[in-house]
Amino acid sequence: MDIAGRAFPALSISATRDGRTEQIVYWTRIGNHMPTSWRQQRMAVAMDNLRGYIPTP
């Protein structure tokens, strides 16, 4: 995915209903991390917690 000249990892799917097709693009951001798998998400959270970075809502 490229937005404003900056590339980052993203996933995309197509969804169809009632003859209409939509392209859906999504990504996950955890702190400064852009994980692309469940494992990478868990590791990003664990590493930030070990460094003392606790996410706030």
PyMOL commands that set and color helices and strands:
alter all, ss='L'
color gray80, all
select helices_A, chain A and resi 38-50
alter helices_A, ss='H'
color red, helices_A
select strands_A, chain A and resi 2-3+6-7+11-17+20-26
alter strands_A, ss='S'
color yellow, strands_A
deselect
rebuild
show_as cartoon
